[in-house]
Amino acid sequence: MPACSRHRSFCRPIRLASGIALAKPRHALTLRARSARIIARVLTGGALDPALDEDRARHGRHGLVEELAIGTIRYAPRLLARTAPLLRHPFRKADQDLQALILMGLYQAFFMDTPEPVAVSEAVAAADALAKPWGKGALNAVLRAALAAEAVAPYTGYNHPDWFVDRLQAAWPETWRAVLAANDERAPLTLRVDTRRIARDDYLERLAQAGIAARAHPVADTAVVLAQGALVPGLPGFREGLVSVQDAAAQLAAPLLAPAPREAVLDACAAPGGKTGHLAQSAPEARVTAIDSDPARMARLAETLTRLGCLGRVRTLTHDLAEYPLDDCFARILLDAPCSATGVIRRHPDIKLHRRVSDLPPLRAIQARLLDRLWHNLAPGGTMVYATCSVLPEENEDQVIDFLARTPDAREDALHFPVGQARRAGWQFLPGEAGMDGFYYARLARRA
Ligand SMILES: C[S@@+](CC[C@H](N)C(=O)[O-])C[C@H]1O[C@@H](n2cnc3c(N)ncnc32)[C@H](O)[C@@H]1O
């Protein structure tokens, strides 16, 4: 029996114990139709995370809906390459949910061990739930043809945009394949433990008592990695701010900055506040200012600081640092710059669809502008940490080398970690190294 028929009850009138039937919802959605809508949002240019959030808010969280949506987006370049030659005309924008059903059917067949006839019939049945029964014939035909084509000539591409593969090959001639493979993995759930309040081993013990398997991360000494995904709000100590979700590579920023008590610290480009929270927790006597230009993301930063009990200790400002200079002077500045996010594709697989090579020059320009502007806010003798979650040298070491060349009072502080690699300037972690996201750090000191 196709799995979707298990959800037919969605379409029936709801009958109360009294026998009174409530009106049948006009477009009751099956789980697959929900996933198709999320995927369609991404195919039409939207971001995956807000689409998932909206679905959760409307219908409640469901594992299968998310697995289908996230998995299909993760493999979208491959699945689209398989279907595009079979379509006489691309689907209209309004019918990207049908395109999504095709991709999802292929995802189920290729990656979820769903028998092919089941994958096809589930996709076709979901067209009814989307109130598009007229699309069933095309769905059926394209899916069957795509499955047959794959059987004859399996896909040999890289499941990433060509421009990215080219850049990666040029930058990392020995490791580019490993980076692509790591991007297609599911990222682990990694927590940052507030080690001022609980030792990491003690928190691991609390997890074990709750039946949650986890291990200490080998590089970031505040990080624990869960063996499986979990519902974060229910994790021991989460609501009290004992732990936060943060990849281990991102947990290295605050220790690199290491502010002293009473020092003025600027977290530039701070939202949604992962690193601000870490700074505020690990250096409670430092005077932290967190700035970002995005008001919605700043609202999330405030929520995070509230949960951590740090809101009153951090000055928060919504401010465009590229346009409006600041007057203040800081002993430490963290510049977690806007970037291509090519180091976190495994967490945000929609980057594969949305990032364009043409995004890189404006990103490089804003990174350089922020470096130059914020340097004037750094006190003589002060330290700036420049960070990105990119794997592209032009946003990382090249950016820092250019900055050092045009900034006479800047010098680089060498970094060293047990994994990753020293570059001509700064340190690069590639995705998957020690299970971490791809990240870049450079520490710059201003002459006294
Ligand atoms: C990599 S994210 C920061 C992540 C954050 N540090 C954290 O750990 O949660 C980059 C941030 O830069 C912000 N941004 C981009 N351009 C900016 C500008 N001109 N002024 C201030 N913030 C900016 C974006 O809104 C975005 O939140």
The ligand as an ORCA input file, in Angstrom:
! r2SCAN-3c Opt
* xyz 0 1
  C      27.824     35.367      9.142
  S      26.435     36.277      9.645
  C      26.793     36.579     11.348
  C      26.552     35.396     12.257
  C      26.709     35.761     13.719
  N      27.994     36.348     14.006
  C      26.512     34.577     14.642
  O      27.483     33.991     15.118
  O      25.352     34.228     14.899
  C      26.767     37.836      8.927
  C      25.884     38.960      9.414
  O      26.347     40.185      8.835
  C      25.268     41.062      8.824
  N      25.625     42.214      7.955
  C      25.788     42.197      6.625
  N      26.123     43.422      6.188
  C      26.183     44.221      7.289
  C      26.472     45.601      7.482
  N      26.746     46.398      6.452
  N      26.433     46.101      8.729
  C      26.124     45.308      9.777
  N      25.849     43.982      9.648
  C      25.869     43.452      8.422
  C      24.124     40.194      8.327
  O      22.875     40.761      8.641
  C      24.402     38.877      9.035
  O      23.629     38.773     10.193
*
